[in-house]
Amino acid sequence: MDNIRKKYQILILIIVLVMGIIIGVIYLYSMKSVEDIYEQYAEESIIDVKKSFIKDNVNNIISNIEQKKEKKTKYYKQLTDNSSEILDEYYQHSQNIFLDLCIEYFKFKDNKDIFSVLILDKVSNTIIYDRDYSNSNKEASYTERISLMKHNLSSYFQNSYGQYDVFWGVSKDYIDDIIKKQIHDEIHNSKFSNDAYIWINEVVNYEGGDNYAIRRVHPNLTDTENELLSTNTKDIKGNHPYLTELNGVKKNGEIFFNYYFQKKNSNIISEKLTYAKLYKEYDWIIAMGVYMDDIESYVEKTTTESKQIITRMVTHIALWIIWIIILIIFFLTLLEKWYYKNYNMTLNKEIYIDPLTKAYNRRAAVSHISSAFKNFKKTGLSPAIIMIDVDDFKKINDTYGHDAGDFVLINIAEILNKHIRSTDILCRWGGEEFLLICDRLKADDVFSFANKLLDSISQFEYESNDNKYKVTISMGVSYFDDFDNDFNSAIKRADVALYNAKNQGKNRVCM
């Protein structure tokens, strides 16, 4: 057996040595060929690298714009939706002064520049509040105004509150202006070597000629920003760079071209390699350029350095290459396993855990209750769905501050997690609301179970600035029904039950 192992070891060693020799020979031959080709085409290669560099940076700007648009659109959509919850609360608690509260909310400094708003008095059929940043036809009817405004809004919401109909939204232009300002500042703050920079021209006339575009961003000529440009402008060699650029982006959406321009922070005029790309949504031509006068010296320096590197590498490469490959594969395998293990743990935590209370978040709640509903459709077994709301939470925030409110939410989550079963799932549904999903908890047992939770919460005493107080919760319970099309029906029933618990004096459970 030992002889066979030795033979295999010798065979493996011979194979490795032969592979090393073959790879070494191939490497030597390849390096010599590469060196010859490199010397012949070094300038073209460096230019290609420069082209890739400036093209990637321009594409990164466009990608950055798209990412900002997506994030801003989602943010203001959420802000618009959140406003409806605030107005609902105004109307629910203060119907007599709802109109004043509503207008005051939209005039608040954080909102006044954001929202376009129309408020209709349905009794008199007159618009009693009009702040329309989309500049729709003021003479049109309320319904026509809304129809016109929707085309210019990124997000909007409409709801009726008694005799008033309220429509509000965030304009696309508002979001675009924010993004344009951010891109302007980011480009000015960007630093590149060899006097490279990014600039933006906004096309107003795709036919060219005088005043065909506006210089929007130009780190090299900041005092000329917002000046009008002309395709008739020539460089020192008689080229028409703006015309070349415009024709190129009109035809292909992008273009590489050369022209002569003044260097940044210098009076020297040098040949410039430029890449320009049209971002049609803003009518922006986004461009970046690098100067060509450093290429010859860079080629010579790079060629000399490459020869020295190749000479040093040749001495060791034949003996070490196989061993290095084996080590790299081995360590990469270990690193990959470690990385994905930690990455998945971190990702799951960020996606499914509420950062404040450490309970599951709404995303996790939807996932769990959706799975429970599918299981119910198969088995007929429904978990108890318990909607929990902190009583008088707004009063706690107003009296003791938001830090106290946060502590209450954290503590309630901790108390509930201590008293629920290991199979139960506690989720923060939103604000001061929690959703508790209790698998296999029968309707006969749910009230005793819920009352124990009520007692555990109400017994805890809080202290803030020498003021002691207690907090209670209300609960609404529901189960899935055979007539339910999805889990939302059960959620709504739990909400109704919660509402009844509130109306019956709070600190209680209703089903």
C-alpha positions as a printed NumPy array, in Angstrom:
array([[  0.   ,   0.   ,   0.   ],
       [  2.843,   2.373,   0.912],
       [  4.548,   1.622,  -2.422],
       [  1.378,   2.509,  -4.303],
       [  1.064,   5.775,  -2.338],
       [  4.695,   6.615,  -3.094],
       [  4.145,   5.898,  -6.779],
       [  1.118,   8.168,  -6.813],
       [  3.051,  10.858,  -4.945],
       [  5.933,  10.584,  -7.415],
       [  3.474,  10.633, -10.31 ],
       [  1.748,  13.718,  -8.915],
       [  5.123,  15.369,  -8.338],
       [  6.204,  14.605, -11.907],
       [  2.894,  15.911, -13.252],
       [  3.243,  19.095, -11.221],
       [  6.854,  19.565, -12.365],
       [  5.952,  18.904, -16.   ],
       [  3.   ,  21.294, -15.723],
       [  5.272,  23.848, -14.112],
       [  7.851,  23.487, -16.888],
       [  5.186,  23.641, -19.59 ],
       [  3.523,  26.634, -17.986],
       [  6.923,  28.259, -17.489],
       [  7.863,  27.758, -21.141],
       [  4.463,  28.972, -22.307],
       [  4.745,  31.904, -19.958],
       [  8.222,  32.839, -21.206],
       [  7.104,  32.626, -24.804],
       [  3.912,  34.542, -24.057],
       [  5.745,  37.246, -22.139],
       [  8.189,  37.727, -25.005],
       [  5.309,  37.987, -27.448],
       [  3.413,  40.302, -25.125],
       [  6.487,  42.478, -24.732],
       [  6.879,  42.796, -28.497],
       [  3.191,  43.553, -28.964],
       [  3.192,  45.909, -25.989],
       [  6.028,  47.968, -27.398],
       [  4.248,  48.163, -30.733],
       [  0.823,  49.057, -29.459],
       [  1.525,  50.689, -26.093],
       [  0.129,  54.045, -27.14 ],
       [ -3.132,  52.534, -28.392],
       [ -3.449,  50.502, -25.206],
       [ -2.956,  53.53 , -22.992],
       [ -5.493,  55.477, -25.02 ],
       [ -7.94 ,  52.585, -24.628],
       [ -7.347,  52.658, -20.881],
       [ -7.982,  56.382, -20.847],
       [-11.128,  55.858, -22.911],
       [-12.382,  53.229, -20.496],
       [-11.54 ,  55.488, -17.573],
       [-13.45 ,  58.519, -18.824],
       [-16.345,  56.435, -20.162],
       [-16.715,  54.593, -16.86 ],
       [-16.75 ,  57.873, -14.948],
       [-19.444,  59.341, -17.207],
       [-21.514,  56.164, -16.92 ],
       [-21.037,  56.278, -13.158],
       [-22.512,  59.785, -13.115],
       [-25.539,  58.553, -15.081],
       [-25.863,  55.516, -12.819],
       [-25.613,  57.846,  -9.824],
       [-28.42 ,  60.004, -11.229],
       [-30.643,  56.96 , -11.741],
       [-29.949,  55.678,  -8.231],
       [-30.686,  59.083,  -6.735],
       [-33.925,  59.305,  -8.721],
       [-35.005,  55.891,  -7.524],
       [-34.186,  56.672,  -3.883],
       [-35.721,  60.156,  -3.963],
       [-38.862,  58.901,  -5.694],
       [-39.308,  56.166,  -3.086],
       [-38.606,  58.614,  -0.264],
       [-41.138,  61.208,  -1.407],
       [-43.677,  58.475,  -2.213],
       [-43.353,  57.322,   1.395],
       [-43.578,  60.937,   2.605],
       [-46.74 ,  61.43 ,   0.549],
       [-48.285,  58.256,   1.956],
       [-47.264,  59.172,   5.507],
       [-49.013,  62.512,   5.093],
       [-52.286,  60.676,   4.583],
       [-51.867,  58.982,   7.961],
       [-51.252,  62.347,   9.609],
       [-54.321,  63.908,   7.966],
       [-56.384,  60.863,   8.928],
       [-55.345,  61.382,  12.533],
       [-56.162,  65.112,  12.356],
       [-59.617,  64.357,  11.039],
       [-60.259,  61.515,  13.447],
       [-59.434,  63.563,  16.542],
       [-60.141,  67.172,  15.496],
       [-62.827,  67.342,  12.812],
       [-63.884,  70.868,  13.795],
       [-60.452,  72.34 ,  13.114],
       [-59.345,  69.799,  10.52 ],
       [-59.053,  72.375,   7.73 ],
       [-56.795,  74.645,   9.796],
       [-54.612,  71.71 ,  10.863],
       [-54.423,  70.456,   7.284],
       [-53.339,  73.81 ,   5.843],
       [-50.919,  74.371,   8.713],
       [-49.361,  70.951,   8.027],
       [-48.747,  71.738,   4.36 ],
       [-47.431,  75.216,   5.243],
       [-44.961,  73.764,   7.746],
       [-41.397,  74.69 ,   6.806],
       [-40.42 ,  71.087,   6.07 ],
       [-43.394,  70.616,   3.727],
       [-44.157,  73.962,   2.105],
       [-41.676,  73.589,  -0.767],
       [-42.342,  69.889,  -1.241],
       [-46.041,  69.417,  -1.806],
       [-48.419,  70.726,  -4.445],
       [-51.804,  70.911,  -2.698],
       [-55.437,  71.481,  -3.646],
       [-58.28 ,  71.511,  -1.085],
       [-61.879,  71.496,  -2.313],
       [-64.878,  72.51 ,  -0.223],
       [-67.398,  70.006,  -1.592],
       [-70.344,  71.934,  -0.155],
       [-69.595,  75.117,  -2.118],
       [-67.623,  73.273,  -4.832],
       [-64.797,  75.806,  -4.537],
       [-61.07 ,  75.366,  -4.186],
       [-60.245,  76.926,  -0.821],
       [-56.505,  76.204,  -0.789],
       [-54.324,  76.187,  -3.875],
       [-50.584,  75.63 ,  -3.915],
       [-49.848,  74.153,  -7.324],
       [-46.143,  73.956,  -8.197],
       [-46.966,  72.121, -11.424],
       [-48.56 ,  75.299, -12.86 ],
       [-51.711,  73.621, -14.158],
       [-54.541,  75.696, -15.652],
       [-55.95 ,  77.787, -12.786],
       [-59.234,  78.253, -14.662],
       [-59.927,  74.512, -14.929],
       [-62.256,  72.643, -12.597],
       [-60.987,  70.812,  -9.525],
       [-61.194,  67.437, -11.282],
       [-59.481,  68.788, -14.404],
       [-56.768,  70.426, -12.3  ],
       [-56.015,  67.115, -10.584],
       [-55.894,  65.289, -13.918],
       [-53.417,  67.854, -15.269],
       [-51.307,  67.858, -12.108],
       [-50.929,  64.074, -12.017],
       [-48.86 ,  64.154, -15.209],
       [-46.254,  66.33 , -13.469],
       [-46.222,  64.594, -10.091],
       [-43.877,  61.834,  -9.031],
       [-46.284,  60.71 ,  -6.309],
       [-49.684,  61.914,  -5.149],
       [-52.562,  61.11 ,  -2.816],
       [-56.228,  62.098,  -2.727],
       [-58.698,  61.61 ,   0.105],
       [-61.992,  63.016,   1.354],
       [-62.429,  64.307,   4.898],
       [-66.064,  65.195,   5.515],
       [-66.887,  68.249,   3.416],
       [-63.306,  68.59 ,   2.176],
       [-61.469,  66.762,  -0.585],
       [-57.685,  67.017,  -0.32 ],
       [-55.211,  66.28 ,  -3.12 ],
       [-51.452,  66.558,  -2.664],
       [-48.274,  65.316,  -4.328],
       [-44.598,  65.894,  -5.052],
       [-43.619,  67.186,  -8.483],
       [-41.054,  65.463, -10.675],
       [-39.359,  68.83 , -11.206],
       [-38.842,  69.229,  -7.443],
       [-37.043,  65.878,  -7.256],
       [-35.052,  66.59 , -10.425],
       [-33.889,  69.969,  -9.096],
       [-32.589,  68.325,  -5.918],
       [-30.732,  65.682,  -7.919],
       [-29.26 ,  68.226, -10.336],
       [-27.937,  70.297,  -7.432],
       [-26.41 ,  67.213,  -5.801],
       [-24.751,  66.117,  -9.057],
       [-23.403,  69.647,  -9.571],
       [-21.808,  69.661,  -6.117],
       [-20.464,  66.112,  -6.412],
       [-18.759,  66.865,  -9.725],
       [-17.167,  70.003,  -8.283],
       [-15.919,  67.983,  -5.318],
       [-14.499,  65.176,  -7.492],
       [-10.734,  65.037,  -7.898],
       [ -8.9  ,  63.366, -10.803],
       [ -5.224,  63.236, -11.733],
       [ -3.658,  64.907, -14.789],
       [ -6.163,  67.797, -14.892],
       [ -9.094,  65.52 , -15.769],
       [-12.631,  66.565, -14.834],
       [-16.292,  66.051, -15.73 ],
       [-18.6  ,  68.704, -17.166],
       [-22.24 ,  68.94 , -18.255],
       [-23.938,  70.93 , -21.03 ],
       [-27.736,  71.1  , -21.267],
       [-29.075,  71.059, -24.832],
       [-31.935,  73.459, -25.564],
       [-31.828,  73.173, -29.375],
       [-30.772,  69.885, -30.966],
       [-30.43 ,  71.624, -34.334],
       [-27.326,  73.436, -33.063],
       [-26.282,  76.983, -33.805],
       [-25.877,  79.889, -31.403],
       [-27.34 ,  79.385, -27.922],
       [-27.917,  75.681, -28.631],
       [-26.921,  74.665, -25.077],
       [-26.276,  75.92 , -21.545],
       [-23.072,  75.145, -19.684],
       [-24.465,  73.693, -16.437],
       [-21.391,  72.239, -14.726],
       [-17.744,  73.021, -15.48 ],
       [-15.136,  72.714, -12.683],
       [-12.469,  74.284, -14.936],
       [-14.547,  77.37 , -15.788],
       [-16.877,  77.819, -12.841],
       [-17.54 ,  81.478, -13.617],
       [-18.95 ,  80.508, -17.044],
       [-21.574,  78.104, -15.699],
       [-25.082,  78.856, -17.033],
       [-23.6  ,  80.649, -20.066],
       [-24.995,  79.865, -23.523],
       [-22.869,  77.872, -26.002],
       [-22.628,  77.783, -29.79 ],
       [-21.785,  74.984, -32.225],
       [-19.953,  77.623, -34.271],
       [-17.204,  77.866, -31.624],
       [-13.765,  76.712, -32.849],
       [-10.647,  75.539, -31.037],
       [ -7.111,  76.713, -31.972],
       [ -6.914,  74.087, -34.755],
       [-10.177,  75.171, -36.349],
       [-12.193,  72.211, -35.036],
       [-15.83 ,  72.63 , -33.989],
       [-15.922,  70.552, -30.778],
       [-19.477,  71.457, -29.742],
       [-20.808,  70.613, -33.208],
       [-18.901,  67.316, -33.271],
       [-20.185,  66.467, -29.816],
       [-23.815,  67.34 , -30.636],
       [-23.846,  65.384, -33.911],
       [-22.253,  62.388, -32.213],
       [-24.736,  62.12 , -29.347],
       [-27.665,  62.76 , -31.696],
       [-26.571,  59.872, -33.914],
       [-25.303,  57.287, -31.433],
       [-26.093,  58.641, -27.98 ],
       [-22.36 ,  58.879, -27.227],
       [-19.077,  59.865, -28.871],
       [-15.301,  59.856, -28.42 ],
       [-13.566,  62.833, -30.025],
       [-10.465,  65.022, -29.763],
       [-10.106,  68.784, -29.635],
       [ -7.922,  71.461, -28.073],
       [ -8.821,  73.128, -24.783],
       [ -7.242,  75.069, -21.95 ],
       [ -5.852,  72.975, -19.101],
       [ -7.349,  73.23 , -15.646],
       [ -5.661,  75.864, -13.461],
       [ -3.361,  76.79 , -16.368],
       [ -3.194,  78.885, -19.538],
       [ -1.731,  75.98 , -21.544],
       [ -3.922,  74.732, -24.405],
       [ -3.485,  71.033, -25.18 ],
       [ -5.128,  68.248, -27.161],
       [ -7.878,  66.557, -25.216],
       [ -9.466,  63.115, -25.567],
       [-13.141,  63.39 , -24.631],
       [-16.07 ,  61.058, -24.122],
       [-19.585,  62.526, -24.152],
       [-22.92 ,  60.81 , -23.561],
       [-26.471,  62.116, -23.807],
       [-28.737,  61.748, -20.775],
       [-31.961,  62.476, -22.634],
       [-34.237,  62.786, -19.606],
       [-32.443,  65.981, -18.547],
       [-31.196,  66.872, -22.064],
       [-27.732,  66.7  , -20.514],
       [-24.552,  65.956, -22.424],
       [-22.291,  64.546, -19.703],
       [-18.635,  64.551, -20.719],
       [-15.171,  63.854, -19.385],
       [-11.787,  64.48 , -20.969],
       [ -8.103,  63.768, -20.409],
       [ -5.149,  65.528, -21.998],
       [ -2.948,  63.654, -24.492],
       [  0.446,  65.313, -23.964],
       [  1.591,  62.916, -21.261],
       [  1.105,  59.737, -23.313],
       [  4.538,  59.547, -25.025],
       [  6.542,  59.825, -21.82 ],
       [  4.109,  57.507, -20.086],
       [  4.547,  54.874, -22.843],
       [  8.338,  54.974, -22.537],
       [  8.232,  54.792, -18.763],
       [  5.677,  51.99 , -18.768],
       [  7.627,  49.939, -21.346],
       [ 10.845,  50.191, -19.324],
       [  9.1  ,  49.253, -16.113],
       [  7.324,  46.325, -17.767],
       [ 10.633,  44.867, -19.003],
       [ 12.102,  45.047, -15.507],
       [  9.03 ,  43.434, -13.996],
       [  9.017,  40.654, -16.598],
       [ 12.707,  39.913, -15.959],
       [ 12.101,  39.539, -12.223],
       [  8.957,  37.483, -12.665],
       [ 10.535,  35.023, -15.125],
       [ 13.063,  33.903, -12.504],
       [ 10.381,  32.62 , -10.133],
       [  7.25 ,  31.999, -12.15 ],
       [  8.004,  28.457, -13.446],
       [  8.565,  26.994,  -9.932],
       [  5.829,  28.852,  -8.049],
       [  2.876,  29.232, -10.356],
       [  1.173,  25.888,  -9.618],
       [  1.666,  26.259,  -5.863],
       [  0.318,  29.792,  -5.962],
       [ -2.753,  28.672,  -7.908],
       [ -3.44 ,  25.884,  -5.407],
       [ -3.054,  28.263,  -2.461],
       [ -5.224,  30.895,  -4.084],
       [ -8.009,  28.407,  -4.827],
       [ -7.809,  27.007,  -1.292],
       [ -7.884,  30.355,   0.479],
       [-10.494,  31.769,  -1.875],
       [-12.742,  28.808,  -1.092],
       [-12.359,  29.378,   2.65 ],
       [-12.787,  33.119,   2.276],
       [-15.86 ,  32.689,   0.106],
       [-17.542,  30.395,   2.642],
       [-16.724,  32.757,   5.497],
       [-17.803,  35.812,   3.56 ],
       [-21.172,  34.471,   2.438],
       [-21.909,  33.045,   5.849],
       [-21.378,  36.44 ,   7.483],
       [-22.96 ,  38.309,   4.597],
       [-26.159,  36.273,   4.76 ],
       [-26.37 ,  36.704,   8.536],
       [-25.917,  40.472,   8.258],
       [-28.291,  40.755,   5.318],
       [-31.059,  38.799,   7.038],
       [-30.665,  40.951,  10.131],
       [-30.88 ,  44.189,   8.142],
       [-33.838,  42.993,   6.074],
       [-36.018,  41.39 ,   8.736],
       [-35.159,  43.007,  12.096],
       [-36.531,  46.352,  13.322],
       [-33.446,  48.388,  14.341],
       [-35.153,  50.039,  17.339],
       [-37.036,  47.244,  19.113],
       [-35.043,  44.268,  17.737],
       [-38.388,  42.601,  17.001],
       [-39.153,  41.439,  13.475],
       [-40.054,  44.31 ,  11.127],
       [-43.061,  44.706,   8.845],
       [-41.304,  42.99 ,   5.925],
       [-40.777,  39.905,   8.12 ],
       [-44.358,  40.144,   9.397],
       [-45.763,  40.104,   5.867],
       [-43.562,  37.125,   5.007],
       [-44.623,  35.138,   8.101],
       [-48.33 ,  35.915,   7.879],
       [-48.354,  35.228,   4.141],
       [-46.844,  31.787,   4.772],
       [-49.334,  31.196,   7.588],
       [-52.233,  32.069,   5.262],
       [-50.98 ,  29.632,   2.612],
       [-50.737,  26.929,   5.28 ],
       [-54.263,  27.79 ,   6.452],
       [-55.593,  27.28 ,   2.931],
       [-53.998,  23.812,   2.898],
       [-54.732,  22.638,   6.452],
       [-57.544,  24.854,   7.734],
       [-55.462,  25.709,  10.804],
       [-55.257,  29.432,  11.53 ],
       [-52.846,  31.135,  13.906],
       [-54.099,  33.831,  16.25 ],
       [-53.403,  37.222,  14.706],
       [-53.069,  39.829,  17.449],
       [-52.729,  43.52 ,  16.611],
       [-51.191,  45.456,  19.519],
       [-51.17 ,  49.235,  19.979],
       [-49.594,  51.285,  22.769],
       [-52.28 ,  53.315,  24.53 ],
       [-51.838,  57.108,  24.495],
       [-48.419,  56.805,  22.881],
       [-48.608,  60.298,  21.408],
       [-49.179,  61.661,  24.911],
       [-46.042,  59.85 ,  26.098],
       [-44.008,  61.41 ,  23.295],
       [-45.456,  64.856,  23.907],
       [-45.031,  64.671,  27.7  ],
       [-41.712,  62.883,  28.126],
       [-40.074,  63.214,  24.72 ],
       [-39.339,  60.888,  21.816],
       [-36.442,  59.219,  23.634],
       [-38.892,  58.111,  26.302],
       [-41.263,  56.931,  23.593],
       [-38.486,  54.897,  21.973],
       [-37.622,  53.35 ,  25.353],
       [-41.28 ,  52.39 ,  25.869],
       [-41.373,  50.619,  22.492],
       [-38.096,  48.81 ,  23.204],
       [-39.248,  47.737,  26.669],
       [-42.658,  46.57 ,  25.475],
       [-40.997,  44.414,  22.818],
       [-38.671,  42.913,  25.453],
       [-41.534,  42.189,  27.881],
       [-43.693,  40.62 ,  25.182],
       [-40.828,  38.452,  23.934],
       [-40.266,  37.196,  27.487],
       [-43.907,  36.177,  27.951],
       [-44.823,  34.75 ,  24.559],
       [-44.122,  31.203,  23.436],
       [-40.989,  30.25 ,  21.522],
       [-43.12 ,  29.54 ,  18.441],
       [-44.824,  32.958,  18.526],
       [-43.592,  35.728,  16.259],
       [-43.561,  39.361,  17.425],
       [-43.233,  42.02 ,  14.727],
       [-43.229,  45.799,  14.765],
       [-46.033,  46.639,  12.351],
       [-45.391,  50.382,  12.301],
       [-45.127,  53.3  ,  14.708],
       [-46.41 ,  52.095,  18.076],
       [-48.19 ,  49.066,  16.586],
       [-47.005,  45.473,  16.935],
       [-48.301,  42.318,  15.275],
       [-48.165,  39.032,  17.181],
       [-48.634,  35.787,  15.233],
       [-49.401,  32.834,  17.52 ],
       [-49.466,  29.483,  15.777],
       [-51.925,  26.869,  17.129],
       [-53.355,  29.278,  19.729],
       [-57.052,  28.397,  19.905],
       [-59.799,  30.984,  20.232],
       [-60.784,  29.484,  23.613],
       [-57.321,  30.217,  24.992],
       [-56.501,  33.509,  23.333],
       [-58.157,  35.784,  25.916],
       [-56.333,  34.296,  28.903],
       [-53.077,  34.417,  26.937],
       [-53.645,  38.038,  25.881],
       [-54.677,  39.161,  29.375],
       [-51.415,  37.812,  30.79 ],
       [-49.58 ,  39.974,  28.283],
       [-51.708,  42.988,  29.248],
       [-50.854,  42.454,  32.916],
       [-47.131,  42.063,  32.245],
       [-47.067,  45.355,  30.328],
       [-49.205,  47.358,  32.755],
       [-47.166,  46.289,  35.81 ],
       [-43.933,  47.834,  34.548],
       [-43.22 ,  51.311,  35.934],
       [-41.328,  53.879,  33.849],
       [-39.448,  56.909,  35.134],
       [-38.572,  60.116,  33.272],
       [-37.253,  63.29 ,  34.916],
       [-38.407,  62.046,  38.338],
       [-41.891,  61.406,  36.923],
       [-43.139,  57.849,  37.24 ],
       [-45.772,  56.467,  34.933],
       [-47.143,  53.224,  33.585],
       [-48.032,  52.204,  30.066],
       [-50.839,  49.97 ,  28.831],
       [-51.603,  48.339,  25.529],
       [-54.759,  47.358,  23.682],
       [-55.162,  44.243,  21.561],
       [-57.34 ,  43.167,  18.675],
       [-57.535,  39.473,  17.782],
       [-58.643,  37.773,  14.594],
       [-58.269,  34.481,  12.771],
       [-58.224,  33.572,   9.101],
       [-61.63 ,  32.84 ,   7.592],
       [-62.497,  30.448,   4.76 ],
       [-63.855,  33.407,   2.79 ],
       [-60.589,  35.377,   2.994],
       [-58.796,  35.928,  -0.311],
       [-55.578,  36.935,   1.412],
       [-54.183,  37.661,   4.857],
       [-55.127,  41.359,   4.681],
       [-58.739,  40.52 ,   5.546],
       [-57.639,  39.05 ,   8.869],
       [-55.398,  42.07 ,   9.504],
       [-58.348,  44.384,   8.923],
       [-60.501,  42.39 ,  11.356],
       [-57.741,  42.574,  13.945],
       [-57.584,  46.346,  13.385],
       [-61.348,  46.614,  13.913],
       [-61.065,  44.582,  17.101],
       [-58.21 ,  46.823,  18.24 ],
       [-60.35 ,  49.866,  17.532],
       [-63.136,  48.374,  19.661],
       [-60.673,  47.725,  22.49 ],
       [-59.642,  51.378,  22.368],
       [-63.244,  52.561,  22.428],
       [-64.1  ,  50.29 ,  25.355],
       [-61.518,  51.928,  27.602],
       [-58.144,  50.616,  26.419],
       [-55.88 ,  48.149,  28.275],
       [-58.022,  45.275,  27.06 ],
       [-58.37 ,  42.706,  24.309],
       [-61.218,  42.36 ,  21.818],
       [-61.874,  39.837,  19.099]])
